Amino acid sequence: MFDPTLALNASTRWRASFAAPSALESLQPKAVTETDQQRRDRLARLSAIASRERAKALALAADASPRATASQTDVIKTIGLERVIGSRDLLDINFLELAIGISRAVGRLHGPGEFATGFLVGPRLLMTNHHVFGDAKTALDWILELDYQDNSSGELLPVHRFKIDPGYFFYTDATLDFTLTGTGAVSDKQKPIAAYPWVKLTGDPGRTEVGDPVNIIQHPSGGLKQIAFRQNKVIAVTVAQPDFLCYSTDT
């Protein structure tokens, strides 16, 4: 037997689902946190765009290549002459030039009985870890040493020492383990710090992903400047704020 009460209740629930939100609900802030699925969708769109652009560039390069007018037989003959066996790990040769150039922004930090690595991220602005010095008072006891390295002949370069100047700028974050601090304008040998390059930081999402290789320029154990090539991987990407990313590496 038909029960009209059931139909009435169903109708009430249906109308309620389309009801306008209450005044209190309309005042609630909208969630801005990107979900994992939204992030995957966004990165997929970016990847698709990049792939299309890469395909266009390859097509143009192929059209300009002498092989574009070669016969099918000639092309088949060349296939076995050059190939990559295993993973492809090729880089443009200018990568080495860029690495040498940017390495000049990396320096050894010398504190009371200990050493660390820091790098310039702006004019008179140094970045290092919070666990190196987490407050401005402690930072006063540290010195930034630039050009602490040897040349291709194995000879040490002249080292330029700059005082850490937290009075110029200082900010630290224990959670993300980083510190930004000012430095002196000139070294103990009167070389301006403006003569050195600095690393431009970026907060663009998608620039680095888990599993990407990382090249690290550093002063391990306080020694001469060294570089670790591509055997380091990003193991986590932490989104601290909408415009700030922190990358963790497996060294």
Order of alpha helices (4+ residues) and beta strands (2+ residues): alpha-alpha-alpha-alpha-alpha-beta-beta-beta-alpha-beta-beta-beta-beta-beta-beta-beta
